[in-house]
């Protein structure tokens, strides 16, 4: 069976997915790996990828190549999202990747990223009407779904890393910082007139920060497999309580919480803030988690399923 690789260069992490093409045209994932490289770190208003962040990401890609080279010649597909999309030194970075691992990387537009999120969710969940929120490191995608079709979609230029760097600069988050962060998010949502059509709809959550909400609550409920979050549902109140608990902790204390990787402790509040602000703004009935997003949507669309 033919095998193919997908490299996903996110703004906070880079991922490897090794897949097998089945006889019926479907694909099956046989291995996945992730490395937290925080590619968007320090980009700021200059929109320049920093040397240390690029080096971390290329190092991860080199280690991934050793994993998929074991399978012999394989087709390698690469995608990159917000950090690379916004970067002024994008061409230089992509050239260095090509030299290091021989892979060509397709830089997705914001609309493409949102659309692949939608395709991934539709493959994973039987939901008909919802608002999808994918919170990444440097962007957040919103997709309004009506009768399983896209009604509206947008990519917004903020995520867990960028929001944290801009608003949450203290080890102990202050009331002023939190107020300014939430005010910024609500203002951004208010500018989208079509969002009012999604009032009281469930929010379908994607992205590493949002998945942590699911894992923490499954652990709290003493469920056996805390990682099995696809289709898992929570009330908006439960999400808000999780957010409040994390806001009250220092970065060091958040790093000690089981279910939060130490290298996410400083950005987890910024990563969860968009779903809390959006849920309050739209009076959402609750949230549903999807394990399938941009990668699965890309594979479905490009390779057929």
C-alpha positions as CSV (number, residue, x, y, z in Angstrom):
1,X,0.0,0.0,0.0
2,X,1.3,3.5,-0.9
3,X,2.4,5.6,2.0
4,X,2.5,9.4,2.1
5,X,3.6,12.0,4.7
6,X,2.1,15.3,5.7
7,X,4.2,17.9,7.5
8,X,2.2,20.6,9.2
9,X,4.0,23.7,10.2
10,X,1.8,25.5,12.7
11,X,2.6,28.7,14.6
12,X,3.1,26.9,17.9
13,X,3.9,23.3,16.9
14,X,5.1,21.2,13.9
15,X,3.4,17.9,13.3
16,X,4.2,14.7,11.3
17,X,1.5,12.4,10.0
18,X,2.5,9.2,8.2
19,X,-0.5,7.8,6.2
20,X,-1.3,4.7,4.2
21,X,-3.4,4.9,1.1
22,X,-6.0,2.0,1.2
23,X,-7.3,0.1,-1.8
24,X,-10.7,1.8,-1.5
25,X,-9.1,5.3,-1.8
26,X,-9.3,6.1,1.8
27,X,-6.3,6.8,4.0
28,X,-5.2,5.5,7.4
29,X,-2.9,7.3,9.7
30,X,-0.2,4.9,10.9
31,X,2.0,7.3,12.9
32,X,1.9,10.9,14.2
33,X,4.4,13.0,16.0
34,X,4.4,16.5,17.3
35,X,7.1,19.0,18.4
36,X,6.4,22.3,20.2
37,X,8.6,24.7,18.2
38,X,6.7,28.0,18.8
39,X,7.6,29.2,15.3
40,X,5.7,32.5,15.8
41,X,7.6,33.5,18.9
42,X,8.9,37.0,18.9
43,X,7.5,37.9,15.4
44,X,5.7,41.0,16.8
45,X,4.8,43.8,14.5
46,X,7.9,43.2,12.3
47,X,6.4,39.9,11.0
48,X,9.8,38.4,10.9
49,X,10.4,34.7,11.8
50,X,13.2,34.7,14.5
51,X,16.3,32.6,13.9
52,X,15.9,30.5,17.1
53,X,12.3,29.7,16.1
54,X,13.2,28.7,12.6
55,X,16.1,26.6,13.8
56,X,13.9,24.7,16.3
57,X,11.4,24.0,13.5
58,X,14.0,22.8,11.0
59,X,15.5,20.6,13.7
60,X,12.1,19.0,14.3
61,X,11.6,18.4,10.5
62,X,15.0,16.8,10.3
63,X,14.1,14.4,13.1
64,X,10.8,13.7,11.4
65,X,12.5,12.8,8.2
66,X,14.4,10.1,9.9
67,X,11.1,8.6,11.0
68,X,9.5,8.5,7.5
69,X,12.7,7.6,5.7
70,X,12.3,4.2,7.3
71,X,9.4,3.5,5.0
72,X,11.5,4.0,1.9
73,X,10.5,6.5,-0.9
74,X,7.3,8.3,0.2
75,X,5.3,11.2,-1.2
76,X,5.8,14.2,1.2
77,X,3.2,17.0,1.4
78,X,3.9,20.0,3.5
79,X,1.6,22.8,4.7
80,X,2.2,25.9,6.7
81,X,-0.3,28.3,8.4
82,X,-0.3,31.7,10.0
83,X,3.3,32.3,11.2
84,X,4.7,31.4,7.8
85,X,1.8,33.0,5.9
86,X,2.5,36.4,7.6
87,X,6.3,36.2,7.6
88,X,8.3,38.8,5.6
89,X,11.1,36.3,5.5
90,X,8.9,33.4,4.3
91,X,10.9,32.6,1.1
92,X,14.2,32.3,3.0
93,X,12.6,30.0,5.6
94,X,11.0,27.8,2.9
95,X,14.3,27.6,1.1
96,X,16.1,26.5,4.2
97,X,13.5,23.8,4.8
98,X,14.0,22.6,1.2
99,X,17.7,22.4,1.7
100,X,17.4,20.5,5.0
101,X,14.7,17.9,4.2
102,X,13.9,18.3,0.5
103,X,10.3,19.1,1.1
104,X,8.2,21.8,-0.6
105,X,5.8,23.5,1.8
106,X,2.5,24.9,0.6
107,X,1.6,28.1,2.5
108,X,-2.2,28.0,3.1
109,X,-4.2,31.2,2.9
110,X,-6.4,32.0,5.9
111,X,-9.5,31.0,3.9
112,X,-7.9,27.7,2.9
113,X,-7.0,26.9,6.5
114,X,-10.5,27.6,7.6
115,X,-12.0,25.5,4.8
116,X,-9.8,22.5,5.6
117,X,-10.8,22.9,9.2
118,X,-14.4,22.6,8.1
119,X,-13.7,19.6,6.0
120,X,-11.9,17.9,8.8
121,X,-14.8,18.5,11.3
122,X,-17.4,17.3,8.8
123,X,-15.5,14.0,8.4
124,X,-15.3,13.6,12.2
125,X,-18.7,14.7,13.6
126,X,-22.3,14.3,12.5
127,X,-23.2,17.9,13.5
128,X,-25.4,20.0,11.1
129,X,-25.3,23.6,12.5
130,X,-22.4,25.0,14.5
131,X,-19.6,27.5,14.7
132,X,-16.1,26.0,14.4
133,X,-13.3,27.7,16.2
134,X,-9.7,26.7,15.6
135,X,-7.3,28.6,17.9
136,X,-3.7,28.3,16.7
137,X,-0.5,30.0,17.8
138,X,-0.9,33.1,15.6
139,X,-4.3,32.9,14.0
140,X,-7.9,31.8,14.8
141,X,-10.3,30.4,12.2
142,X,-14.0,30.8,12.5
143,X,-16.4,28.8,10.2
144,X,-20.2,29.1,10.4
145,X,-21.8,25.9,9.3
146,X,-25.5,25.6,8.3
147,X,-26.9,22.3,7.3
148,X,-23.3,20.9,7.0
149,X,-22.4,23.6,4.5
150,X,-20.1,26.6,4.9
151,X,-22.1,29.8,5.4
152,X,-19.2,32.1,6.4
153,X,-15.5,31.6,7.2
154,X,-12.7,33.9,8.3
155,X,-9.1,33.7,9.6
156,X,-8.4,36.2,12.4
157,X,-4.8,37.4,13.1
158,X,-4.5,36.3,16.7
159,X,-3.8,33.1,18.5
160,X,-2.4,31.6,21.7
161,X,1.2,32.9,21.2
162,X,0.4,36.3,19.8
163,X,-2.3,37.1,22.4
164,X,-0.1,36.0,25.3
165,X,2.9,38.0,24.1
166,X,0.8,41.1,23.6
167,X,-1.4,41.1,26.7
168,X,-0.3,38.5,29.3
169,X,3.3,39.6,30.2
170,X,3.2,39.0,33.9
171,X,3.8,35.7,35.7
172,X,0.6,36.3,37.6
173,X,-2.0,37.6,35.3
174,X,-3.4,40.9,36.5
175,X,-7.0,42.1,36.2
176,X,-6.0,44.9,33.9
177,X,-4.3,42.4,31.5
178,X,-7.3,40.1,31.5
179,X,-9.7,42.9,30.9
180,X,-7.7,44.3,28.0
181,X,-7.3,40.9,26.4
182,X,-11.1,40.1,26.6
183,X,-12.0,43.6,25.4
184,X,-9.8,43.1,22.3
185,X,-11.4,39.7,21.5
186,X,-15.0,40.9,21.9
187,X,-14.2,44.0,19.7
188,X,-12.8,41.7,17.0
189,X,-15.9,39.5,17.1
190,X,-18.2,42.5,17.0
191,X,-16.7,43.5,13.6
192,X,-18.0,40.3,12.1
193,X,-21.7,41.0,11.4
194,X,-22.5,37.5,10.3
195,X,-21.4,36.1,13.7
196,X,-24.8,37.2,15.0
197,X,-26.3,34.4,12.9
198,X,-24.5,31.9,15.1
199,X,-26.1,33.0,18.4
200,X,-26.7,30.0,20.7
201,X,-25.1,27.5,18.3
202,X,-22.7,25.0,19.7
203,X,-19.0,25.8,19.3
204,X,-16.9,23.0,17.7
205,X,-13.3,23.4,19.1
206,X,-10.0,22.7,17.3
207,X,-6.4,23.6,18.3
208,X,-4.0,22.5,21.0
209,X,-5.2,25.0,23.6
210,X,-8.8,24.0,23.2
211,X,-8.0,20.3,23.4
212,X,-6.4,21.0,26.8
213,X,-9.8,22.2,28.0
214,X,-11.2,18.8,27.0
215,X,-8.5,16.8,28.6
216,X,-8.6,18.7,31.9
217,X,-12.3,18.2,32.2
218,X,-12.2,14.5,31.3
219,X,-9.6,14.1,34.0
220,X,-11.8,16.0,36.4
221,X,-14.7,13.7,35.6
222,X,-12.4,10.7,36.1
223,X,-13.0,9.4,32.6
224,X,-10.7,6.5,31.7
225,X,-9.2,7.9,28.5
226,X,-8.5,11.7,28.9
227,X,-7.2,11.9,25.3
228,X,-10.4,10.6,23.7
229,X,-12.0,14.0,23.1
230,X,-13.6,13.6,19.6
231,X,-17.3,14.3,20.1
232,X,-16.8,15.1,23.8
233,X,-19.2,17.9,25.0
234,X,-19.0,20.4,27.7
235,X,-21.2,23.2,29.0
236,X,-20.1,26.8,28.5
237,X,-20.0,27.1,32.3
238,X,-17.5,24.2,32.5
239,X,-15.2,25.9,30.0
240,X,-15.4,29.2,31.9
241,X,-14.6,27.5,35.2
242,X,-11.5,25.9,33.7
243,X,-10.4,29.3,32.4
244,X,-10.9,30.9,35.8
245,X,-8.9,28.3,37.5
246,X,-6.0,28.7,35.1
247,X,-6.1,32.5,35.2
248,X,-5.7,32.3,39.0
249,X,-2.4,30.4,38.8
250,X,1.1,31.6,38.1
251,X,2.9,30.3,35.1
252,X,4.9,27.9,37.3
253,X,1.7,26.5,38.9
254,X,0.0,26.1,35.5
255,X,3.1,24.1,34.3
256,X,2.5,21.7,37.2
257,X,-1.1,21.0,36.2
258,X,-1.4,17.4,34.8
259,X,-2.5,17.7,31.2
260,X,-0.7,21.0,30.5
261,X,2.7,20.6,28.9
262,X,5.3,22.8,30.6
263,X,6.0,24.7,27.4
264,X,2.4,25.7,27.0
265,X,1.9,27.0,30.5
266,X,2.7,30.6,29.5
267,X,0.3,30.6,26.6
268,X,-2.6,28.4,27.7
269,X,-4.7,31.3,29.1
270,X,-4.2,33.3,25.9
271,X,-5.1,30.2,23.9
272,X,-8.4,29.5,25.8
273,X,-9.5,33.2,26.0
274,X,-11.0,33.3,22.4
275,X,-13.4,30.4,23.1
276,X,-14.5,32.0,26.5
277,X,-15.0,35.4,24.9
278,X,-16.8,34.0,21.9
279,X,-19.0,31.7,24.0
280,X,-20.1,34.7,26.1
281,X,-20.6,37.0,23.1
282,X,-22.9,34.4,21.3
283,X,-24.5,32.8,24.4
284,X,-23.3,29.5,23.0
285,X,-25.2,26.4,24.3
286,X,-21.9,24.6,24.9
287,X,-18.8,23.2,23.1
288,X,-18.0,20.0,21.2
289,X,-14.4,18.9,20.6
290,X,-13.1,17.6,17.3
291,X,-9.8,15.7,16.9
292,X,-10.0,16.2,13.2
293,X,-9.1,19.5,11.6
294,X,-6.8,21.2,9.0
295,X,-4.6,18.1,8.4
296,X,-7.4,15.7,7.9
297,X,-9.4,18.2,5.9
298,X,-6.3,18.8,3.6
299,X,-5.8,15.1,3.1
300,X,-9.5,14.5,2.4
301,X,-9.6,17.4,-0.1
302,X,-6.3,16.8,-1.9
303,X,-6.0,13.1,-1.9
304,X,-9.7,12.0,-1.8
305,X,-11.4,9.9,0.7
